[in-house]
Amino acid sequence: MFTTRPEILGTFGVVATTHWLASATGMGILERGGNAFDAAVATGMVLQVAEPHLNGPAGDMPLIMHSAKTGETKVICGQGTAPAGATIAHYRGLGLEIVPGTGLLATCIPGAFDAWMLMLRDHGTMTLEEVFEAAIGYAENGVPLVPRIIETIETVEDLFRAEWPTSAAQWLPGGNKPVAGTLLANKTLAATWRRIIAEAKTASGDRTEQVEAARRIWAEGFIAEAIDGFSRNNEVLDASGGRHKGVLTGDDMAGWRATYEDPLTLDYHGHTVCKCGPWSQGPALLQNLALLDGMDVAAMDPLGADFVHAVVESMKLSYADREAWYGDPDFVDVPVADLLSREYADERRALIGDRASLDLRPGSPGGRTPKLSDFILEGRVVTPVVAGAGEPTVQRFNNDDDLPTSPDGSTRGDTCHIDIIDRWGNMVSATPSGGWLQSSPLIPELGFALGSRAQMFWLQEGLPASLAPGKRPRTTLTPSFVLRGGEAWMPFGTPGGDQQDQWQLIMLLRHLHHGLNLQECIDIPSFHSEHWPSSFYPRGSRPGVLVMEGRWSADVVSEMRRRGHEVEVGLDWSEGRLTAAKKENGLLKAAANPRGMQGYAVGR
């Protein structure tokens, strides 16, 4: 099969990310003797500068890591929780039906930084200065701007000029929109990172203690103080059209730390697939595998209508369960065992017919009664008043079939992803996101914005994803990891909001069942469904809609429409930003998405 690039092969180390500067940085750390955990942290810091429209220092970041030393595969949860003041009563008292997609009310406790530092402290070998060196250099001297950054700034340019002057000062330098291919620095962010390192070095001469000091400085020092003051003292125009102060405080910051968890797993055709818990959408991929395990996927043409129909219809069932059952298990009794059981999969699989379902059909695991938001049941729609809501990839379609072209200001899911394997067999799959340049106004003392993950909560009591202080939102961020024969085998993942576990599922099936190598799995035409409610403001759904890349054959598109799918044909290279790496037969392998001309895999 034709591919845009070779599958990378090596023995020393491989790094695959959504931006070439990050991939090069990670490989540089490996070349200097660092391990996969050091490389992942350095890579993550560079992504905050290279892809500021997709992630930032105050964002979120779940990861799955495997330690060759201990033999353990663990999740690190860098998904911050709702602040103490984030109550349904408070938001309802402001006249809101749903949490705005932008601004200070959409902010959870920033989780990415502490998650990176927790892994660096416990599993890394390098100092703070070493892992921050490249990112500080790019922030100080400038990073080359890719066209997508400019497109994102264009969607919020008027908002920045009229309402968010601190963001305008950074992203519209000299009052002008920056130009793709030129350098843009963030000297304030560089100074913030330098101050963290300097204060940590003052606290101790020991590497581990310095990293722990950096965690305290972030959560209890000048970072927390600046965030507290900005949230408390500014009324910010958000996607609802209103101006609101935030509820995030320094006390919230001080009371939260990233944590280790065991991954949820499912055995599938000799492989153990690992995902984050039901505070993420990750179990949906496992439910899909359980459903598809009863079908002969290997006999299906990976570019045929039977494959697309089977995958899409199974996804409709698992994502309906996501809406009815997933939430933070510290607050909600999520029936994970029942949802992943063979009996439940058999029962649900029987609902899949020859025609596309247009209904949202959550199941009743263990005999429980599902409950959906009234917002979904009543089909309510909120129109964003201010641009920038949602996740930040502008979706464009072909002009055939009377489909829309670029919808002004609207956004689709996207973020960043990292996969790394080092020579010792340590592995990391991480999906940093949030704190985008368009999520909320830039905090002038720090050089970055707060995140907007709280938009995934519902402002209705009694739901798994209802807003509550100290609760994790049901994030879309969902790295993946696969064991083969009990041995660590493949970290992989993608940006893409609600599409993340769709594209990852499609890639995994094609890799396991159809013999495609990693790069072939990434390059081959893909698809996604928009059938269920979006996790992002304004929480709309498009029942039956199936979006297929333009490279699909006209016959397959026609057949999908005949089966009742509402097919929209996208651009030829528009579905997914997957990256992957694996260790197999003494070789390390890696691949990255060519779409958007940013992602690269490197290795030797």
Protein Blocks (a to p, Z undefined) as FASTA:
>chain_A
ZZfbdcdddfkbccddfbfklmmmmmmmmmnopafklmmmmmmmmmmmmmmmlgcfklcc
ddddddfklopacdddfbdcddfklcfklmmmnopabdcfedjklpccdfklmmmmmmmm
mmmmbdfklmmmmmmmmmmnopaddfklmmmmmmmmmmmmmmmmmlmmmmmgghiacdeh
iacddfklmmmmmmmmmmmmmmpmcfklmmmmmmmmmmmmmmlmmmmmmmmmpccddfko
pacddfbdfklmmmpccdddddddddeehiacddddfkbmklmmmmmmmmmmmpcfklpc
fkbfklmmmmmmmmmmmmmmmmmmgccfklbccdfklmmpmklmmmmmmmpcfbdcfbdc
dddehhiacdddfklmnopacddfbghiajdddcdddfehhiacddehiacddddddddd
dfkopacddddeejiaklpccdfknopacdfklmmpccbehiaklccehiacddfbdcdd
ddeehiafbdcddehijmmmmmmmmmmmmmmmnopafklmmmpccdddfkbccfbdehia
cehiacddfkbcfklmmmmmmnopacddddfblgcjadcdddeehiacddddfehplacc
ddZZ
